[in-house]
Amino acid sequence: MARNVDISQVSWLIHTDLVEVDTVTFWAKSSIPVIEENETDSIYTVKTHDRFDNLSHTFYSSPRQWWLIARANGMFLAPIELLPARDIRIPSITRLRNDGIV
């Protein structure tokens, strides 16, 4: 039986449900939004040792928004894909708030 849990608006977990099956409780991905390309996005060239959480802190003042950058670039839990010299999109936090994503 699934139940919704109120989760802080600063995490990708707002797009998940806490599910219990046979006394085992886990987070199930429900609908993590697609972040479409937009003219307000910035382009950033990845440097050696860049990580999603550090980029999130730099661009959004919070490491918890890392998933926005990953999702906008077709990645999710694969920081290995942050290859130096690759250009990635950094979505505008204002647009994401206006679109109801965060």
N, CA, C and O atoms as a GROMACS GRO file, in nm:
protein
  408
    1MET      N    1   0.084  -0.117   0.000
    1MET     CA    2   0.000   0.000   0.000
    1MET      C    3   0.088   0.124   0.000
    1MET      O    4   0.173   0.139   0.088
    2ALA      N    5   0.070   0.211  -0.097
    2ALA     CA    6   0.151   0.332  -0.109
    2ALA      C    7   0.092   0.442  -0.022
    2ALA      O    8  -0.030   0.453  -0.005
    3ARG      N    9   0.179   0.523   0.033
    3ARG     CA   10   0.135   0.640   0.108
    3ARG      C   11   0.225   0.756   0.074
    3ARG      O   12   0.345   0.737   0.053
    4ASN      N   13   0.170   0.873   0.066
    4ASN     CA   14   0.249   0.992   0.035
    4ASN      C   15   0.309   1.048   0.162
    4ASN      O   16   0.248   1.045   0.269
    5VAL      N   17   0.429   1.099   0.150
    5VAL     CA   18   0.500   1.157   0.262
    5VAL      C   19   0.540   1.298   0.225
    5VAL      O   20   0.588   1.321   0.114
    6ASP      N   21   0.520   1.392   0.314
    6ASP     CA   22   0.559   1.530   0.288
    6ASP      C   23   0.711   1.541   0.297
    6ASP      O   24   0.770   1.513   0.402
    7ILE      N   25   0.773   1.581   0.187
    7ILE     CA   26   0.918   1.591   0.181
    7ILE      C   27   0.955   1.733   0.144
    7ILE      O   28   0.886   1.796   0.064
    8SER      N   29   1.063   1.783   0.200
    8SER     CA   30   1.110   1.918   0.172
    8SER      C   31   1.122   1.943   0.022
    8SER      O   32   1.157   1.852  -0.053
    9GLN      N   33   1.094   2.062  -0.020
    9GLN     CA   34   1.097   2.099  -0.161
    9GLN      C   35   1.239   2.114  -0.216
    9GLN      O   36   1.256   2.162  -0.328
   10VAL      N   37   1.339   2.074  -0.143
   10VAL     CA   38   1.478   2.089  -0.188
   10VAL      C   39   1.541   1.957  -0.230
   10VAL      O   40   1.663   1.945  -0.231
   11SER      N   41   1.461   1.860  -0.263
   11SER     CA   42   1.515   1.730  -0.294
   11SER      C   43   1.440   1.664  -0.408
   11SER      O   44   1.322   1.693  -0.430
   12TRP      N   45   1.508   1.576  -0.483
   12TRP     CA   46   1.441   1.502  -0.588
   12TRP      C   47   1.338   1.406  -0.529
   12TRP      O   48   1.254   1.354  -0.602
   13LEU      N   49   1.343   1.383  -0.399
   13LEU     CA   50   1.247   1.293  -0.336
   13LEU      C   51   1.105   1.348  -0.339
   13LEU      O   52   1.010   1.274  -0.311
   14ILE      N   53   1.088   1.476  -0.372
   14ILE     CA   54   0.952   1.527  -0.384
   14ILE      C   55   0.880   1.459  -0.500
   14ILE      O   56   0.757   1.468  -0.511
   15HIS      N   57   0.954   1.391  -0.585
   15HIS     CA   58   0.896   1.321  -0.700
   15HIS      C   59   0.895   1.170  -0.677
   15HIS      O   60   0.901   1.093  -0.773
   16THR      N   61   0.888   1.128  -0.552
   16THR     CA   62   0.886   0.986  -0.519
   16THR      C   63   0.774   0.958  -0.419
   16THR      O   64   0.717   1.050  -0.361
   17ASP      N   65   0.745   0.833  -0.401
   17ASP     CA   66   0.647   0.790  -0.301
   17ASP      C   67   0.714   0.692  -0.208
   17ASP      O   68   0.798   0.611  -0.250
   18LEU      N   69   0.677   0.698  -0.082
   18LEU     CA   70   0.724   0.599   0.014
   18LEU      C   71   0.627   0.481   0.006
   18LEU      O   72   0.508   0.496   0.031
   19VAL      N   73   0.679   0.365  -0.029
   19VAL     CA   74   0.597   0.248  -0.056
   19VAL      C   75   0.632   0.139   0.044
   19VAL      O   76   0.748   0.120   0.080
   20GLU      N   77   0.531   0.067   0.089
   20GLU     CA   78   0.554  -0.047   0.178
   20GLU      C   79   0.493  -0.172   0.114
   20GLU      O   80   0.374  -0.175   0.083
   21VAL      N   81   0.575  -0.273   0.095
   21VAL     CA   82   0.531  -0.400   0.040
   21VAL      C   83   0.583  -0.510   0.131
   21VAL      O   84   0.703  -0.523   0.152
   22ASP      N   85   0.492  -0.588   0.185
   22ASP     CA   86   0.529  -0.699   0.274
   22ASP      C   87   0.625  -0.655   0.384
   22ASP      O   88   0.728  -0.719   0.406
   23THR      N   89   0.593  -0.548   0.451
   23THR     CA   90   0.668  -0.489   0.563
   23THR      C   91   0.802  -0.429   0.524
   23THR      O   92   0.880  -0.391   0.611
   24VAL      N   93   0.832  -0.418   0.394
   24VAL     CA   94   0.955  -0.354   0.347
   24VAL      C   95   0.916  -0.216   0.292
   24VAL      O   96   0.832  -0.205   0.203
   25THR      N   97   0.978  -0.113   0.346
   25THR     CA   98   0.949   0.023   0.304
   25THR      C   99   1.063   0.075   0.218
   25THR      O  100   1.180   0.058   0.253
   26PHE      N  101   1.030   0.139   0.106
   26PHE     CA  102   1.131   0.192   0.016
   26PHE      C  103   1.075   0.310  -0.062
   26PHE      O  104   0.953   0.329  -0.069
   27TRP      N  105   1.166   0.388  -0.120
   27TRP     CA  106   1.126   0.501  -0.204
   27TRP      C  107   1.108   0.451  -0.347
   27TRP      O  108   1.197   0.388  -0.403
   28ALA      N  109   0.993   0.480  -0.405
   28ALA     CA  110   0.965   0.441  -0.543
   28ALA      C  111   0.955   0.567  -0.628
   28ALA      O  112   0.883   0.661  -0.594
   29LYS      N  113   1.028   0.567  -0.736
   29LYS     CA  114   1.025   0.682  -0.827
   29LYS      C  115   0.886   0.691  -0.889
   29LYS      O  116   0.839   0.594  -0.948
   30SER      N  117   0.823   0.804  -0.876
   30SER     CA  118   0.693   0.820  -0.939
   30SER      C  119   0.712   0.893  -1.072
   30SER      O  120   0.724   0.828  -1.176
   31SER      N  121   0.716   1.021  -1.069
   31SER     CA  122   0.726   1.094  -1.195
   31SER      C  123   0.828   1.206  -1.182
   31SER      O  124   0.793   1.320  -1.149
   32ILE      N  125   0.952   1.175  -1.207
   32ILE     CA  126   1.056   1.278  -1.204
   32ILE      C  127   1.045   1.355  -1.335
   32ILE      O  128   1.058   1.296  -1.442
   33PRO      N  129   1.023   1.485  -1.328
   33PRO     CA  130   0.994   1.561  -1.449
   33PRO      C  131   1.111   1.569  -1.546
   33PRO      O  132   1.228   1.569  -1.507
   34VAL      N  133   1.075   1.578  -1.672
   34VAL     CA  134   1.174   1.604  -1.776
   34VAL      C  135   1.201   1.754  -1.773
   34VAL      O  136   1.108   1.833  -1.756
   35ILE      N  137   1.325   1.791  -1.788
   35ILE     CA  138   1.361   1.933  -1.790
   35ILE      C  139   1.401   1.968  -1.932
   35ILE      O  140   1.513   1.941  -1.976
   36GLU      N  141   1.308   2.029  -2.001
   36GLU     CA  142   1.328   2.063  -2.141
   36GLU      C  143   1.432   2.174  -2.157
   36GLU      O  144   1.450   2.256  -2.067
   37GLU      N  145   1.497   2.175  -2.271
   37GLU     CA  146   1.592   2.281  -2.303
   37GLU      C  147   1.516   2.413  -2.316
   37GLU      O  148   1.403   2.416  -2.364
   38ASN      N  149   1.580   2.521  -2.271
   38ASN     CA  150   1.516   2.652  -2.272
   38ASN      C  151   1.622   2.758  -2.298
   38ASN      O  152   1.739   2.739  -2.265
   39GLU      N  153   1.581   2.867  -2.356
   39GLU     CA  154   1.676   2.975  -2.387
   39GLU      C  155   1.734   3.040  -2.262
   39GLU      O  156   1.836   3.109  -2.270
   40THR      N  157   1.672   3.019  -2.146
   40THR     CA  158   1.725   3.075  -2.022
   40THR      C  159   1.833   2.987  -1.959
   40THR      O  160   1.896   3.027  -1.862
   41ASP      N  161   1.855   2.867  -2.015
   41ASP     CA  162   1.959   2.778  -1.963
   41ASP      C  163   2.097   2.837  -1.988
   41ASP      O  164   2.119   2.910  -2.084
   42SER      N  165   2.188   2.805  -1.899
   42SER     CA  166   2.329   2.840  -1.918
   42SER      C  167   2.402   2.718  -1.969
   42SER      O  168   2.360   2.605  -1.946
   43ILE      N  169   2.512   2.740  -2.038
   43ILE     CA  170   2.599   2.631  -2.083
   43ILE      C  171   2.726   2.638  -1.998
   43ILE      O  172   2.787   2.744  -1.984
   44TYR      N  173   2.764   2.523  -1.943
   44TYR     CA  174   2.882   2.515  -1.858
   44TYR      C  175   2.972   2.406  -1.913
   44TYR      O  176   2.925   2.298  -1.948
   45THR      N  177   3.101   2.434  -1.920
   45THR     CA  178   3.198   2.334  -1.964
   45THR      C  179   3.256   2.265  -1.840
   45THR      O  180   3.317   2.329  -1.755
   46VAL      N  181   3.236   2.136  -1.833
   46VAL     CA  182   3.279   2.056  -1.718
   46VAL      C  183   3.431   2.060  -1.705
   46VAL      O  184   3.505   2.049  -1.802
   47LYS      N  185   3.474   2.077  -1.580
   47LYS     CA  186   3.617   2.075  -1.547
   47LYS      C  187   3.650   1.945  -1.473
   47LYS      O  188   3.560   1.878  -1.422
   48THR      N  189   3.775   1.912  -1.467
   48THR     CA  190   3.820   1.793  -1.395
   48THR      C  191   3.770   1.799  -1.251
   48THR      O  192   3.780   1.903  -1.185
   49HIS      N  193   3.717   1.690  -1.203
   49HIS     CA  194   3.669   1.673  -1.065
   49HIS      C  195   3.535   1.741  -1.037
   49HIS      O  196   3.493   1.745  -0.921
   50ASP      N  197   3.468   1.796  -1.138
   50ASP     CA  198   3.334   1.852  -1.116
   50ASP      C  199   3.239   1.740  -1.076
   50ASP      O  200   3.249   1.627  -1.124
   51ARG      N  201   3.146   1.774  -0.986
   51ARG     CA  202   3.041   1.681  -0.943
   51ARG      C  203   2.909   1.756  -0.947
   51ARG      O  204   2.905   1.879  -0.936
   52PHE      N  205   2.800   1.681  -0.961
   52PHE     CA  206   2.668   1.744  -0.966
   52PHE      C  207   2.640   1.827  -0.841
   52PHE      O  208   2.588   1.938  -0.852
   53ASP      N  209   2.672   1.774  -0.725
   53ASP     CA  210   2.641   1.847  -0.602
   53ASP      C  211   2.718   1.978  -0.592
   53ASP      O  212   2.665   2.078  -0.546
   54ASN      N  213   2.844   1.977  -0.635
   54ASN     CA  214   2.922   2.100  -0.632
   54ASN      C  215   2.871   2.203  -0.733
   54ASN      O  216   2.866   2.323  -0.704
   55LEU      N  217   2.834   2.156  -0.851
   55LEU     CA  218   2.777   2.247  -0.951
   55LEU      C  219   2.644   2.305  -0.902
   55LEU      O  220   2.616   2.423  -0.923
   56SER      N  221   2.564   2.222  -0.838
   56SER     CA  222   2.438   2.268  -0.783
   56SER      C  223   2.461   2.377  -0.678
   56SER      O  224   2.390   2.477  -0.674
   57HIS      N  225   2.560   2.355  -0.593
   57HIS     CA  226   2.592   2.457  -0.493
   57HIS      C  227   2.637   2.587  -0.560
   57HIS      O  228   2.598   2.696  -0.518
   58THR      N  229   2.717   2.576  -0.663
   58THR     CA  230   2.766   2.695  -0.734
   58THR      C  231   2.653   2.772  -0.802
   58THR      O  232   2.646   2.894  -0.791
   59PHE      N  233   2.564   2.700  -0.871
   59PHE     CA  234   2.461   2.766  -0.950
   59PHE      C  235   2.330   2.791  -0.875
   59PHE      O  236   2.258   2.886  -0.906
   60TYR      N  237   2.299   2.708  -0.776
   60TYR     CA  238   2.171   2.718  -0.705
   60TYR      C  239   2.185   2.744  -0.556
   60TYR      O  240   2.085   2.751  -0.484
   61SER      N  241   2.306   2.759  -0.507
   61SER     CA  242   2.335   2.782  -0.365
   61SER      C  243   2.290   2.667  -0.276
   61SER      O  244   2.269   2.686  -0.156
   62SER      N  245   2.275   2.549  -0.333
   62SER     CA  246   2.238   2.432  -0.255
   62SER      C  247   2.284   2.306  -0.326
   62SER      O  248   2.252   2.288  -0.444
   63PRO      N  249   2.357   2.219  -0.259
   63PRO     CA  250   2.399   2.095  -0.323
   63PRO      C  251   2.283   1.998  -0.344
   63PRO      O  252   2.296   1.902  -0.420
   64ARG      N  253   2.170   2.021  -0.279
   64ARG     CA  254   2.055   1.930  -0.288
   64ARG      C  255   1.983   1.935  -0.422
   64ARG      O  256   1.901   1.848  -0.452
   65GLN      N  257   2.011   2.034  -0.501
   65GLN     CA  258   1.944   2.048  -0.632
   65GLN      C  259   2.023   1.983  -0.745
   65GLN      O  260   1.996   2.010  -0.862
   66TRP      N  261   2.120   1.899  -0.711
   66TRP     CA  262   2.206   1.833  -0.810
   66TRP      C  263   2.127   1.761  -0.917
   66TRP      O  264   2.167   1.760  -1.034
   67TRP      N  265   2.016   1.702  -0.880
   67TRP     CA  266   1.938   1.621  -0.973
   67TRP      C  267   1.880   1.704  -1.087
   67TRP      O  268   1.852   1.650  -1.194
   68LEU      N  269   1.861   1.835  -1.066
   68LEU     CA  270   1.810   1.921  -1.173
   68LEU      C  271   1.910   1.928  -1.289
   68LEU      O  272   1.872   1.920  -1.406
   69ILE      N  273   2.037   1.943  -1.255
   69ILE     CA  274   2.141   1.950  -1.358
   69ILE      C  275   2.156   1.814  -1.425
   69ILE      O  276   2.167   1.805  -1.547
   70ALA      N  277   2.157   1.709  -1.346
   70ALA     CA  278   2.169   1.574  -1.403
   70ALA      C  279   2.054   1.544  -1.497
   70ALA      O  280   2.075   1.497  -1.609
   71ARG      N  281   1.933   1.571  -1.453
   71ARG     CA  282   1.814   1.541  -1.533
   71ARG      C  283   1.810   1.624  -1.661
   71ARG      O  284   1.770   1.575  -1.766
   72ALA      N  285   1.851   1.750  -1.653
   72ALA     CA  286   1.851   1.838  -1.771
   72ALA      C  287   1.948   1.790  -1.878
   72ALA      O  288   1.936   1.827  -1.995
   73ASN      N  289   2.043   1.707  -1.837
   73ASN     CA  290   2.145   1.659  -1.930
   73ASN      C  291   2.132   1.510  -1.959
   73ASN      O  292   2.226   1.446  -2.006
   74GLY      N  293   2.014   1.455  -1.931
   74GLY     CA  294   1.988   1.316  -1.963
   74GLY      C  295   2.062   1.216  -1.875
   74GLY      O  296   2.077   1.100  -1.912
   75MET      N  297   2.107   1.261  -1.758
   75MET     CA  298   2.177   1.175  -1.664
   75MET      C  299   2.095   1.169  -1.536
   75MET      O  300   2.008   1.253  -1.515
   76PHE      N  301   2.121   1.072  -1.454
   76PHE     CA  302   2.054   1.075  -1.324
   76PHE      C  303   2.150   1.038  -1.213
   76PHE      O  304   2.194   1.125  -1.138
   77LEU      N  305   2.183   0.915  -1.200
   77LEU     CA  306   2.276   0.875  -1.094
   77LEU      C  307   2.407   0.828  -1.152
   77LEU      O  308   2.462   0.726  -1.110
   78ALA      N  309   2.458   0.900  -1.249
   78ALA     CA  310   2.580   0.858  -1.317
   78ALA      C  311   2.682   0.971  -1.321
   78ALA      O  312   2.710   1.025  -1.429
   79PRO      N  313   2.739   1.009  -1.207
   79PRO     CA  314   2.836   1.118  -1.208
   79PRO      C  315   2.960   1.087  -1.291
   79PRO      O  316   3.036   1.178  -1.325
   80ILE      N  317   2.980   0.961  -1.323
   80ILE     CA  318   3.093   0.923  -1.407
   80ILE      C  319   3.081   0.989  -1.544
   80ILE      O  320   3.180   1.005  -1.615
   81GLU      N  321   2.959   1.027  -1.582
   81GLU     CA  322   2.936   1.089  -1.712
   81GLU      C  323   2.981   1.235  -1.717
   81GLU      O  324   2.978   1.296  -1.824
   82LEU      N  325   3.021   1.292  -1.606
   82LEU     CA  326   3.070   1.430  -1.607
   82LEU      C  327   3.213   1.431  -1.655
   82LEU      O  328   3.307   1.440  -1.576
   83LEU      N  329   3.228   1.423  -1.782
   83LEU     CA  330   3.361   1.419  -1.843
   83LEU      C  331   3.413   1.560  -1.865
   83LEU      O  332   3.340   1.646  -1.914
   84PRO      N  333   3.539   1.584  -1.830
   84PRO     CA  334   3.597   1.717  -1.852
   84PRO      C  335   3.584   1.759  -1.998
   84PRO      O  336   3.594   1.678  -2.090
   85ALA      N  337   3.563   1.886  -2.017
   85ALA     CA  338   3.551   1.953  -2.147
   85ALA      C  339   3.415   1.932  -2.213
   85ALA      O  340   3.391   1.984  -2.322
   86ARG      N  341   3.326   1.856  -2.150
   86ARG     CA  342   3.191   1.838  -2.204
   86ARG      C  343   3.105   1.958  -2.164
   86ARG      O  344   3.111   2.004  -2.050
   87ASP      N  345   3.026   2.008  -2.258
   87ASP     CA  346   2.932   2.116  -2.228
   87ASP      C  347   2.802   2.057  -2.176
   87ASP      O  348   2.746   1.965  -2.236
   88ILE      N  349   2.754   2.110  -2.064
   88ILE     CA  350   2.626   2.067  -2.008
   88ILE      C  351   2.536   2.189  -1.989
   88ILE      O  352   2.583   2.303  -1.982
   89ARG      N  353   2.406   2.162  -1.981
   89ARG     CA  354   2.309   2.269  -1.957
   89ARG      C  355   2.286   2.286  -1.808
   89ARG      O  356   2.278   2.189  -1.733
   90ILE      N  357   2.276   2.411  -1.767
   90ILE     CA  358   2.239   2.445  -1.630
   90ILE      C  359   2.106   2.520  -1.640
   90ILE      O  360   2.104   2.636  -1.680
   91PRO      N  361   1.995   2.454  -1.604
   91PRO     CA  362   1.866   2.521  -1.614
   91PRO      C  363   1.854   2.639  -1.518
   91PRO      O  364   1.910   2.637  -1.408
   92SER      N  365   1.781   2.738  -1.560
   92SER     CA  366   1.755   2.855  -1.476
   92SER      C  367   1.667   2.814  -1.359
   92SER      O  368   1.559   2.757  -1.379
   93ILE      N  369   1.711   2.843  -1.238
   93ILE     CA  370   1.634   2.806  -1.119
   93ILE      C  371   1.502   2.883  -1.117
   93ILE      O  372   1.402   2.830  -1.068
   94THR      N  373   1.501   3.004  -1.168
   94THR     CA  374   1.377   3.082  -1.173
   94THR      C  375   1.275   3.014  -1.263
   94THR      O  376   1.158   3.004  -1.227
   95ARG      N  377   1.319   2.968  -1.378
   95ARG     CA  378   1.228   2.898  -1.470
   95ARG      C  379   1.177   2.769  -1.406
   95ARG      O  380   1.058   2.738  -1.417
   96LEU      N  381   1.267   2.694  -1.340
   96LEU     CA  382   1.226   2.569  -1.278
   96LEU      C  383   1.121   2.593  -1.168
   96LEU      O  384   1.028   2.515  -1.152
   97ARG      N  385   1.137   2.701  -1.095
   97ARG     CA  386   1.037   2.736  -0.991
   97ARG      C  387   0.905   2.776  -1.057
   97ARG      O  388   0.798   2.734  -1.013
   98ASN      N  389   0.914   2.857  -1.163
   98ASN     CA  390   0.793   2.899  -1.234
   98ASN      C  391   0.720   2.782  -1.296
   98ASN      O  392   0.597   2.782  -1.304
   99ASP      N  393   0.794   2.679  -1.341
   99ASP     CA  394   0.734   2.560  -1.401
   99ASP      C  395   0.685   2.460  -1.296
   99ASP      O  396   0.626   2.357  -1.330
  100GLY      N  397   0.709   2.489  -1.167
  100GLY     CA  398   0.664   2.400  -1.061
  100GLY      C  399   0.749   2.277  -1.040
  100GLY      O  400   0.706   2.182  -0.975
  101ILE      N  401   0.870   2.276  -1.095
  101ILE     CA  402   0.959   2.160  -1.080
  101ILE      C  403   1.027   2.161  -0.943
  101ILE      O  404   1.049   2.056  -0.884
  102VAL      N  405   1.060   2.278  -0.893
  102VAL     CA  406   1.116   2.291  -0.758
  102VAL      C  407   1.034   2.390  -0.678
  102VAL      O  408   1.064   2.416  -0.562
   0.00000   0.00000   0.00000
